[in-house]
Amino acid sequence: MKTTLDKVERGQKFIIDHLPDNEYKLQLIRFGIAEGEKVTCLDKILGGTVILKKNRLEIALGNELAKKIIVTMIN
């Protein structure tokens, strides 16, 4: 099922299908968060911040950016 990252719940695993074409895309790729990568939602914080986990990396993304990232659920 395809959705946007802001709708993912804690503990869900997904594949990133699309990152927005802006400066954030390059920064996310540097952290290993790229299209086609399998990622887990570690937590969601009040206000919409999404904390992602890939391998040993944890990264927090704001709600506005999360709304622009398209993912496919895998669990």
VENWO-V464081 format. One record per run of one state. SS is the DSSP state (~ for helix, > for strand, _ for the rest). FROM is the first residue (numbers start at 1). TO is the last residue. Records with the same first field share a line. If there is no record, write none. Layout:
SS->FROM-TO, FROM-TO
This chain:
_->1-1, 8-12, 19-22, 31-37, 46-48, 55-56, 62-62, 67-69, 74-75
>->2-4, 13-18, 38-45, 49-54, 57-61, 70-73
~->5-7, 23-30, 63-66
